[in-house]
């Protein structure tokens, strides 16, 4: 078959295959046009999950007859003139309207704000009508009916009406978070209505409209700048998490994106603080020179490419970790809500009946295992810590420190158990009320079931899981050791020569200094190989070849060699779990108070290495509400 020019309709249908994947894609493109037009109110109406009807009404600048006729032609746009280096609008490709018109029945009514009447144009399956006068309010109304009627094969890949309606809702939510000064109204026979009033002066209010009111109480503000790349937004405390990543929103120069580099950076920032299978909640907005980011990667414009991805990733990880170190150790309000729910009158009986307990009586041998030594007598000693030596015995700290000797410097080793096992008696004799008012986590008053510390605070109480809390303290001390001098390494008797592509060797050698500080010593061995002379002692008998290849792949994709550190931190977390105060160990009052003081001084102590909360806070007002006193 000879080479021939494709028809305009077929070209638009091919483009529609990339630009308009589903009804939600059409909504996204039309919302971008409305926002670029300066709209402050946008109404979205759908039917049949968007397959039967999509109607977008805005109060933007509108279009006259000439602009309207060009708008439905391919590669016609008012948003760029001749360069892709300075894109400051959401749309710029000039493909959305002709793509929609080639696979659906498209009608556009528009009226400029200073015009006396409006104009209208229709495109059905690629066939365009002439522009005609029509009554219209200032702004634009775009109506899309029977999407994909011209390409029936695409309809077979559509999901249920509910699923398509949910995808449209998600698109509207992302746009609403990015542009809080715009009011969004979403309605239709296939959904419940969603009204998002404008909140131009308080972006957190708009985020709460989307993510729930709990987000306001559990969000930490982020504001960072590095080499003219700005990052602003809010990130949830680690204990405020969800079962998927749908609650992570990222924006680049105001454009909603779903970029894997940003999502990976968020995941890395919360490493060791979120349980496996759980995801943090975050809303992040990056601002940088448009010339430093390429938004013309995919027709859908949801992916971007940064000129310096390592800088962007480092900024996100560093900013979130700094914020978590500053405020992230506080307990989430949802944990307290669950605790209040568990204490409601009759809760235990209802739960037991729901589980099939019925009217059976509880076992008679269920007795509380309480250690009220803190409340009964602050001077009453607890002689032993389970099977180990007494807390005051000099060998106790040595027993716990021995596992960490190879990793940590002397100063770091002294901080593993600085106060919790070597508390000064002077603090223990302080009045509990005085401690409760002086410190955020208050004064220890009791130990329940030899694992849970109950502390009185100035305006409530705190319940601490002693094993989880001390596990976090030990891990942070170990991780601090990773940031100090060069980690101990084991020298290979015979250097391991690893053949790699020359470009991978170049990338590895660019990070050789960082790897050496972590105990991995490599050097160039010809143009296409590296020699491994030392490996981190913590890793034991490690497959050096696979380790180096994995690092080369990571550097090639992310321009960072954080994989080795992640493996070391994972080992440190395991060591911390086995080297911390165990459940079932009775603690003296001064030891419990010392543990609370260490938690207050340690970043990230609000959750253990596995991401579970280390304490739950209950306000006095909540307790009074349980007893009907408020």
Helices and strands as residue ranges (DSSP letters): H 8-19, H 23-36, E 41-47, G 48-50, E 53-58, H 65-71, H 96-103, E 105-111, E 118-124, E 127-128, E 132-134, E 139-145, H 152-155, H 161-178, E 183-188, E 194-196, H 203-211, H 214-218, E 219-226, E 229-236, E 241-242, G 245-247, E 248-252, E 255-257, H 260-269, E 279-280, E 282-287, G 290-292, E 293-294, E 305-306, H 309-327, H 333-342, H 347-354, E 370-371, H 373-376, H 394-401, G 402-404, H 410-414, H 425-428, H 432-438, E 443-448, E 452-457, E 460-465, H 466-482, E 489-499, H 502-510, H 512-517, E 521-524, E 529-536, G 537-539, H 544-558, H 562-578, H 589-601, E 615-619, H 620-626
